[in-house]
Amino acid sequence: MSLTDLPILGMLRTRMHWHQARQALLAENVANADLPGFRPRDLAEPAGNGVGAALAAPLGASVGGDGLARTEPAHFGLSTQDGPNADPRRFKGFEVRPSGNGVNLEEEMMKAGDNQSDYQLVASLYQKSLDALKIAVGKR
């Protein structure tokens, strides 16, 4: 088994591939912002809701749709009226132009910026993990 076959590195690699595919879709959305009838697309989160989702919640806690751990059943989420998976940053006013195009450039650019910073974080974690493994085996 090589060092790059470790499960944590596989998870980080999968997450980087997901961010690359999402960036391509977001760029496609921006490129088609003037195309009549075009609907923007986005990728769903990969299984497990991210790299650190299982590490963020303490034992015995459930993680709600807003991503917050609930250690007590009486805890409320961020928004009880918008549903469990509502995104509070999403603007629900102007969504579709008269031409049928549903691309909101400001929203797409915010998603692209968030995606880029998340990709950089995962790439940094991958590099630091490799560096730590190299130190552990004495190759550095």
DAQUIBEL-V336276 format. One record per backbone hydrogen bond with DSSP energy under -1.0 kcal/mol. CO is the residue of the C=O (numbers start at 1). NH is the residue of the N-H. If there is no record, write none. Layout:
CO	NH
CO	NH
This chain:
2	5
3	6
6	10
7	11
8	12
9	13
10	14
11	15
12	16
13	17
14	18
15	19
16	20
17	21
18	22
19	23
20	24
21	25
22	26
23	27
24	28
25	29
26	30
27	31
28	32
30	33
32	35
35	38
38	102
46	49
52	56
58	61
62	70
64	67
68	64
70	62
72	75
83	86
87	90
97	100
101	97
104	108
105	109
106	110
107	111
108	112
109	113
110	114
111	115
112	116
113	117
114	118
115	119
116	120
117	121
118	122
119	123
120	124
121	125
122	126
123	127
124	128
125	129
126	130
127	131
128	132
129	133
130	134
131	135
132	136
133	137
134	139
